[in-house]
């Protein structure tokens, strides 16, 4: 393919483009970290240069849709293309209305509208998307398309209606099947109602699921007990999709880093602001400011970002947080075994509960200070056993980050970070060591515009926060 890319694609990205670029509909089933965002951007750019599209509507979860505006598009959209890029907001401020008006300006610029998937559940969001798509030649793409796997969800129904207004349609996900092959139906229906060769969800389910009728009390219902004809389904998917796993991409770096941002809840935001002011008051009232004093204040801010705070007596008070939802959404995009590191015990227990409820009690084990010594080696052995149902190793890096071999994992998630650089590096190497034959993806879940960002930036820059906090000035860390 001869095209003036901003950055030359990897071999697997070029293959994906060559298979898809001029198709009316297509699915990029590409593992997290393999660069599916770049593939979509290049696809839009090629179609724009060919005069086949003049706009793109990209729909993504709330935690990542702004990332397209701030990171992905600036990084990958070719320099010769002038684009008007606008991100959706439900707020009708003068500033936002002025931004939205760019989409209606008459010029030759590529119009790119970014919306969070949650907005498509609302009447206002749906109407704005429909208005944007009408009388345009548009690429409509859904990032993390498992967000529309439920046929009954309002956003699924609305996006399937909107597809008729789009010239081209794309879906992107690392794991199109999160719980069962039935997850595929709505994602594929968005692309084209005929692409699965089934007339309805029910006919699709009957074709690929084994059903039995059960009776409970006063009512009966059909229950899925297994699946069938999956070889046939795989063959159908291959006609309109590109599948790649990290282990197939020989040209990717061995370590891939991804950041997932969440907004603070209103309650978190208020508590965080109060703690910042209090921290400055405490520090400025002391004649001698020490690193431990500053780190204590940072720790309190970080606790709020992670969904709790503590009273003076040490009692834990939960605070509404979007981190756990983001973790679960991230896991839907992954396959295989996963290490999840969390700095606070409170989070470990919360994560264990959420995973056990969703994936089963035997899918998760915690590994921290209170884990019995006689159980620790057994947990590691079960995790390293490919046939074991233990999929999630949830631990504290300062306990499990040293000495262990956890190479069955190809995804490592940091729910929160500590301040010690050595602990971070050691915990990364539990998966990335001798015996690991796959690329390893590291995902940091952070609260936007908070101490989380500053900690991650320091650790990525190989800065030991404990050693540097006094040299850089405590205001920089707290404010």
C-alpha positions in Angstrom: 0.0 0.0 0.0 1.5 3.3 -1.1 0.4 6.0 1.3 2.0 8.9 3.1 1.6 7.8 6.7 2.6 10.0 9.5 4.4 7.0 11.0 4.9 3.8 9.1 2.6 1.1 10.3 3.9 -2.2 11.7 3.5 -5.2 9.4 0.3 -6.4 11.1 -1.2 -2.9 11.0 -0.5 -2.7 7.2 -2.1 -6.1 6.7 -5.2 -5.0 8.6 -5.4 -1.9 6.4 -4.9 -3.8 3.2 -7.8 -6.1 4.1 -10.2 -3.4 5.2 -9.6 0.1 3.9 -12.2 0.2 1.2 -14.8 -2.2 2.8 -18.2 -0.8 3.8 -17.9 -2.5 7.1 -15.1 -4.3 9.0 -14.1 -5.5 12.4 -10.6 -4.9 13.9 -10.3 -7.7 16.5 -6.8 -6.7 17.6 -5.4 -7.3 21.1 -5.0 -4.3 23.4 -1.6 -2.8 22.6 -1.4 -3.9 19.0 -2.3 -0.4 17.7 -5.9 -0.7 16.4 -6.5 3.0 17.0 -3.7 3.9 14.4 -5.2 1.4 11.9 -8.6 3.2 12.2 -7.1 6.7 11.9 -5.1 5.6 8.8 -8.2 4.0 7.3 -10.1 7.3 7.7 -7.2 9.3 6.3 -6.9 7.1 3.2 -10.7 7.3 2.5 -10.6 11.1 3.0 -7.7 11.5 0.6 -9.6 9.4 -1.9 -12.7 11.6 -1.5 -14.8 8.8 -0.1 -15.4 10.3 3.3 -15.5 13.8 4.6 -16.1 13.1 8.3 -15.7 10.5 11.1 -17.7 9.8 14.2 -15.7 7.8 16.7 -17.6 6.4 19.7 -15.7 5.1 22.7 -16.1 4.6 26.5 -16.0 7.7 28.6 -12.6 6.8 30.0 -10.9 6.8 26.6 -12.9 8.9 24.1 -11.0 12.1 25.0 -7.8 10.1 24.6 -8.5 10.1 20.8 -8.5 13.9 20.9 -5.5 14.4 23.1 -3.2 11.5 22.0 -4.3 9.2 19.2 -5.3 11.7 16.5 -2.4 14.0 17.0 0.0 11.1 17.0 -1.3 9.3 13.9 -3.3 11.6 11.6 -1.1 12.5 8.6 0.2 16.1 8.7 -1.2 16.9 5.2 -4.7 16.5 6.5 -6.4 19.5 8.3 -9.1 18.3 10.7 -11.7 19.9 12.9 -11.7 17.6 15.9 -14.5 18.1 18.5 -15.3 16.0 21.6 -18.8 15.7 22.8 -19.9 17.2 26.1 -23.4 17.3 27.6 -22.8 20.7 29.0 -24.2 23.6 27.0 -21.5 26.2 27.8 -20.6 28.9 25.4 -17.2 27.4 24.9 -18.5 24.0 24.1 -21.2 25.3 21.8 -18.5 27.3 19.9 -16.5 24.1 19.6 -19.5 22.1 18.3 -20.2 24.8 15.7 -16.9 23.9 14.0 -18.6 20.7 12.8 -21.1 22.8 10.8 -18.5 25.1 9.2 -18.4 24.8 5.4 -14.8 24.0 4.4 -12.7 21.1 3.1 -11.5 20.0 6.5 -12.0 16.5 7.8 -14.6 16.7 10.5 -14.0 14.3 13.4 -16.6 14.1 16.2 -15.8 12.1 19.3 -18.5 10.8 21.5 -18.6 8.7 24.7 -20.7 5.5 24.3 -22.8 6.5 27.4 -24.1 9.6 25.5 -25.7 7.3 22.9 -28.1 6.1 25.7 -29.6 9.6 25.8 -32.0 11.3 23.5 -29.8 14.4 23.2 -26.7 12.3 22.4 -28.5 10.2 19.8 -30.0 13.3 18.1 -26.6 15.0 17.9 -25.0 11.9 16.4 -27.8 11.6 13.9 -27.5 15.3 13.0 -23.7 14.9 12.4 -24.2 11.8 10.2 -27.0 13.2 8.1 -25.9 14.5 4.6 -22.3 13.5 5.2 -20.0 10.7 4.0 -19.0 9.4 7.3 -16.9 6.6 8.9 -18.8 5.5 12.1 -16.5 3.6 14.4 -17.0 2.0 17.8 -13.9 1.6 20.0 -14.2 -1.2 22.5 -17.3 -2.5 20.8 -18.2 -5.0 23.5 -19.9 -2.0 25.0 -22.8 -2.8 22.6 -22.9 -6.5 23.2 -26.3 -6.3 24.9 -29.1 -6.2 22.3 -31.5 -4.7 24.7 -29.4 -1.7 25.8 -30.5 1.7 24.6 -27.1 2.6 23.2 -27.0 -0.6 21.2 -30.4 0.0 19.7 -29.5 3.7 18.9 -26.2 2.8 17.3 -27.8 0.2 15.1 -30.3 2.8 13.9 -27.4 5.3 13.3 -25.5 2.8 11.2 -27.8 3.4 8.3 -26.7 7.0 8.1 -23.0 6.0 7.9 -21.1 5.3 4.7 -18.5 3.1 6.4 -18.7 1.3 9.7 -15.9 -0.2 11.9 -15.7 -1.9 15.3 -12.6 -2.2 17.3 -12.0 -4.6 20.3 -9.3 -6.8 21.6 -11.7 -9.4 22.8 -15.1 -9.5 20.9 -16.2 -12.5 23.0 -16.1 -11.6 26.7 -18.5 -14.2 28.1 -19.9 -16.2 25.3 -20.0 -16.2 21.4 -23.5 -14.7 21.7 -21.7 -11.4 22.6 -20.9 -11.1 18.9 -24.4 -10.6 17.5 -25.0 -7.0 18.3 -21.5 -5.9 17.4 -21.8 -7.6 14.0 -25.4 -6.3 13.5 -24.1 -2.8 13.9 -21.7 -3.5 11.0 -24.4 -5.1 8.7 -27.6 -7.0 9.6 -26.8 -9.7 7.1 -23.1 -10.3 7.8 -23.7 -13.3 10.2 -26.3 -14.9 7.8 -28.9 -14.9 10.6 -32.3 -13.0 10.5 -32.4 -12.2 14.2 -30.7 -12.5 17.6 -32.9 -15.5 18.4 -31.9 -17.4 15.2 -28.3 -16.6 15.9 -28.5 -17.9 19.4 -30.3 -21.1 18.3 -27.6 -21.7 15.7 -24.6 -21.3 17.9 -25.8 -22.0 21.5 -27.1 -25.3 23.0 -30.4 -24.5 24.8 -32.4 -26.3 27.4 -35.7 -25.3 28.9 -35.7 -24.9 32.7 -38.5 -24.4 35.1 -38.2 -22.5 38.3 -41.2 -22.0 40.6 -44.0 -20.5 38.5 -42.1 -19.8 35.3 -39.8 -21.4 32.7 -37.1 -20.1 30.5 -34.4 -21.2 28.1 -30.8 -21.5 29.4 -27.6 -21.8 27.5 -25.7 -25.0 28.4 -23.0 -25.0 25.7 -22.1 -23.9 22.2 -22.0 -25.4 18.8 -21.1 -24.7 15.1 -18.2 -22.5 16.3 -15.9 -23.5 13.4 -18.6 -22.2 11.0 -18.9 -19.0 13.0 -15.2 -18.4 12.9 -15.2 -18.9 9.2 -18.0 -16.3 8.7 -16.2 -13.7 10.9 -13.0 -14.1 8.9 -14.8 -12.6 5.8 -15.2 -9.2 7.4 -12.6 -9.0 10.3 -8.9 -9.0 11.0 -7.7 -10.8 14.1 -4.2 -10.4 15.6 -2.8 -11.3 19.0 0.2 -9.7 20.6 2.2 -12.9 20.4 1.8 -12.8 16.6 3.3 -9.4 16.3 7.0 -9.9 16.0 7.7 -6.2 15.4 6.1 -4.9 18.6 8.2 -3.9 21.6 8.4 -6.5 24.3 6.7 -4.1 26.8 3.6 -2.1 25.8 2.4 0.7 28.1 -1.2 2.0 28.2 -2.9 4.6 30.3 -6.6 4.4 31.2 -8.0 7.6 32.7 -11.1 8.0 34.9 -12.8 11.2 36.1 -13.2 11.7 39.8 -16.8 11.4 41.1 -18.3 14.6 42.5 -17.8 13.4 46.0 -14.2 12.4 45.3 -13.6 15.8 43.7 -14.8 17.7 46.8 -12.9 15.6 49.3 -9.7 15.8 47.1 -9.9 19.6 47.0 -10.4 19.8 50.8 -7.4 17.5 51.4 -5.2 19.5 49.0 -5.9 22.7 50.9 -5.4 20.9 54.3 -2.2 19.4 53.1 -0.7 22.7 52.1 -1.8 24.2 55.4 -0.2 21.4 57.4 3.1 21.6 55.5 3.4 25.4 55.4 2.7 25.6 59.2 5.9 23.5 59.9 9.3 25.1 60.1 11.0 22.0 58.9 9.3 20.1 56.1 10.4 16.5 55.7 9.8 14.0 52.9 7.8 11.7 55.2 5.4 14.6 56.0 4.9 15.3 52.3 4.5 11.6 51.4 1.8 11.2 54.1 -0.2 14.0 52.5 0.3 12.5 49.1 -0.9 9.2 50.4 -4.2 10.7 51.6 -4.8 12.2 48.2 -4.1 8.9 46.6 -6.5 7.1 48.8 -9.3 9.4 47.7 -8.4 8.6 44.0 -8.6 4.9 44.8 -12.1 5.2 46.3 -11.8 5.7 50.1 -10.6 8.0 52.8 -9.8 7.5 56.5 -10.9 9.2 59.7 -8.4 10.4 62.3 -9.1 7.1 64.1 -8.2 5.1 61.1 -11.8 4.0 60.1 -12.2 3.5 56.4 -14.9 5.5 54.6 -15.8 4.4 51.0 -16.0 7.1 48.4 -17.7 6.6 45.0 -15.1 5.8 42.4 -15.1 4.9 38.8 -11.8 2.9 39.0 -13.5 -0.4 39.6 -15.8 0.0 36.6 -12.8 0.9 34.4 -10.9 -2.2 35.6 -13.8 -4.4 34.7 -14.1 -2.7 31.3 -10.4 -3.2 30.7 -10.6 -6.9 31.5 -13.4 -7.3 28.9 -10.8 -6.2 26.4 -8.2 -8.8 27.5 -7.8 -12.6 27.2 -5.7 -14.9 29.2 -4.3 -14.5 32.7 -3.9 -11.1 34.3 -1.8 -9.7 37.2 -3.5 -6.8 39.0 -1.4 -4.7 41.4 -3.1 -2.4 43.9 -1.3 -0.3 46.6 -4.1 -0.4 49.2 -5.5 -3.5 50.9 -8.9 -1.9 50.7 -8.7 -2.0 46.9 -7.5 -5.6 46.8 -10.5 -6.8 48.7 -12.8 -4.7 46.5 -11.2 -6.1 43.3 -11.4 -9.7 44.5 -15.1 -9.3 45.3 -15.9 -7.8 41.9 -13.9 -10.4 40.0 -15.4 -13.3 42.0 -19.0 -12.1 41.3 -18.3 -11.7 37.5 -15.9 -14.5 36.7 -16.4 -17.0 39.6 -14.7 -17.4 43.0 -12.1 -19.8 41.6 -10.9 -17.3 39.0 -9.2 -15.0 41.5 -6.7 -15.1 44.4 -5.2 -12.3 46.5 -1.5 -12.1 47.4 -0.6 -9.6 50.1 0.7 -9.4 53.7 -2.1 -11.3 55.2 -1.9 -14.2 52.7 -0.7 -17.3 54.6 2.8 -18.3 53.9 1.8 -21.9 53.2 -0.7 -20.7 50.6 1.6 -18.5 48.6 3.4 -21.1 46.6 0.2 -22.9 45.8 -1.3 -19.7 44.5 1.7 -19.1 42.2 1.6 -22.7 40.9 -2.1 -22.5 40.2 -1.7 -19.2 38.3 1.2 -20.7 36.3 -0.8 -23.7 35.4 -2.5 -23.0 32.0 -5.3 -25.4 32.7 -6.1 -23.9 36.1 -9.3 -21.7 36.3 -7.2 -19.2 38.4 -7.1 -16.3 35.9 -6.5 -13.2 38.1 -3.6 -12.7 40.5 -4.5 -9.6 42.6 -1.6 -8.5 44.8 0.3 -5.8 46.5 3.6 -5.1 44.6 5.6 -4.7 47.8 4.6 -8.2 48.8 4.3 -10.1 45.5 6.5 -7.9 43.4 9.8 -9.7 44.3 11.0 -13.1 43.4 7.8 -14.6 41.9 7.5 -16.0 38.4 4.1 -15.1 36.9 4.9 -15.5 33.2 1.5 -17.0 32.4 0.2 -13.4 32.4 0.6 -11.2 29.3 -1.4 -8.3 30.9 -0.4 -6.4 34.0 -2.8 -3.8 35.5 -1.8 -1.2 38.0 -5.0 -0.2 39.9 -2.8 2.2 41.9 1.0 2.8 42.3 3.3 3.2 45.2 6.2 5.7 45.4 9.1 3.2 45.3 10.7 2.9 41.8 12.3 -0.4 42.6 9.0 -1.9 43.6 7.4 -0.8 40.3 10.3 -2.2 38.2 10.4 -5.5 40.2 6.6 -5.9 39.9 6.7 -5.3 36.1 9.3 -8.1 35.9 7.1 -10.8 37.5 5.6 -11.3 34.1 8.4 -10.1 31.9 11.2 -12.5 32.7 12.8 -15.8 31.4 9.9 -18.1 30.4 7.7 -15.3 29.0 7.2 -15.9 25.3 4.6 -13.2 24.7 4.6 -9.4 24.6 3.4 -7.9 27.9 1.0 -5.0 28.2 1.1 -2.8 31.3 -2.1 -0.8 31.9 -2.2 2.0 34.5 -5.7 3.1 35.7 -5.4 6.6 36.9 -7.7 9.4 38.1 -7.3 12.3 35.7 -5.7 15.6 36.9 -4.7 14.1 40.3 -1.7 12.9 42.1 -2.1 9.6 40.2 -0.8 11.3 37.0 2.2 12.7 38.8 3.2 9.4 40.4 2.9 7.6 37.1 4.8 10.2 35.2 7.6 10.0 37.8 7.8 6.2 37.7 7.7 6.1 33.9 10.6 8.5 33.9 12.5 6.2 36.3 12.3 8.7 39.2 12.1 7.4 42.7 9.5 9.7 44.3 10.6 9.1 47.8 14.1 10.4 46.9 13.0 13.3 44.6 9.9 14.8 46.3 12.0 17.3 48.3 14.2 18.3 45.4 11.4 19.1 43.1 9.3 21.1 45.5 6.3 19.8 47.5 3.8 22.3 45.9 4.4 20.7 42.5 3.3 17.3 43.9 0.3 18.5 45.9 -1.2 21.3 43.8 
